[in-house]
Amino acid sequence: MAFIVNDFFMPMRNKVKGLLIDGLGITRYRFWKDTGLSRQIAYQIADDPSYIPSGSTIETICRVYQVQPGDILEFFPDE
């Protein structure tokens, strides 16, 4: 999976907390263990919606939970 970032700011947020943690009742600890990510990254993704994970991390989350990137990332236009 290619995830290319240019010098272009795109307002996005991650929805991992809402989708997996709140929606499915998965704890941050379980999210960390399921994905095999580092504890720091897993907890940051779970706690900080403004944190956008790398492409490989997004791919890992998608594979583990059988979701699409659009399920865990949300674009919101400037207002």
N, C-alpha and C positions, 0 to 999 in steps of 0.2 A: 504494500500500500504506500503510495507516495503522498506525502503531506508537505507541500511547498509553501514557505512563508516568504513573502517579499517585504519590502519596506512599506507596505500598505497596511494601515490600521483597519481592522474589521471588527466592529463591536460584537463580541461573542461571549457566551458563558457556558460553563459545563452544567449539565443537569443530572450528574451522577447521584447527588444526594436525593433529589426528588424522585428519580426513576428507580434506583436500586435500593438505597438505604431507607428512605421513607416509604416508597411504593411497595417494595418486596420484603421489607423488614430485615434487610441484610445489615449487619453491624459494620462499622469501619474495619474492625478486626477481621471479620469474615471476608470483606472486600479485599483486604490486603492479602490474606491467605489464598483466596480463590485465584487472584490475578498473578501472584508471585512477584508483584512490583515491590520496590523498596518500601519500607514502612513509611518513610518520610513522604514519598510521592503519593502513595495510596491515601494517606491521611490528608494530604494537601488537596488532592482531587475531591475527596469527600467533604472537606470543610470549607473550601474556598471556591465558590462558583466562578470567580473571575480568573481562576487558574485554568489555562488551556494546555492540556497535556500534549506531548510530542506525538507524531504520527505513529510511531511504534507502540506507544502506550495506548493510544486510541484503538489500534488494531488488536492489542492484547485484550482490552476490555470487551471489544466487539466479539472476539472469538470465544471468550470465557462465558459471556452472558447471552450469546446469540442475538445481538442487537446490531443496528446500523449506526454509523457515525452521527447521523441526524437525530438518533434517539438520545444521544448523550451530549450533543452540542446544539446550542441554540444561537441563531443570529438575531440581533435586535438592532433595527436601524436607528441612526442618530435622530434625535428629536429636535 
